[in-house]
Amino acid sequence: MTIAATIVVAALVGVTARQAPAAKKAFFIAEVEVTNAQQYGEYAKLSPGVIEKFGGRFVARGGRAATLEGPPAAGRLVVIEFPSFERAQAFYDSPEYQTIRKLRLGAATFRGMLVEGL
């Protein structure tokens, strides 16, 4: 291959790589007020395995939080990062999570959100 052909191929590969947008991560954010610690504890033991199955990882899990504006959070905050919005949605909709989710019902008040990130 000539030097000119090598440069053209390299340029085309670079253009193709720049055109392919990187997949955006997604964040599952939950506000949780535990009302039955024992029952919620069972949920908390089982959920990490399903989260990992869909490529998720905990970023924050009930650590220290401060409300800077607006009404304070009702309970603990949880942030889970997923490789994409679709993987996060697949996690939430999965039969495995829906089974575990039943343990959370009646053990906590819960508000969950899914947001696409950078």
C-alpha positions, 0 to 999 in steps of 0.5 A: 500500500502506498503512503497516500493510500495509507493516509486515506484509509487512516483518515476514513477510519478516524472519520468513522470512529468520530461519527459513532457516538459513544453510548450514554450511561444511565442513572437509576436514582431512588429516594427510599424511606424504609418502613420495615427494616427486616423486609427491606434488608431481604430486598437489599441483599438480593438486588445487587446480583440482578443489578450487576447482571444488567451491567449496573453498579452502585454509585451511592447507596444511602450515604450522607446527603444534604438538600441544598434547595427544595424540600429535603429527601424523605429518606436514603438516596440510591444512585445506580449507574448502567451502561445505557438507558436501555440496560437500565430499563431492561433491569427494571422490567426484568422478571428477576427484578420484578420478583425482588421488587415485591419484597420492597413493596410494603417495606419502604416508600419509594420514588425511582427515576431513570435519567440518561447521562453523559 
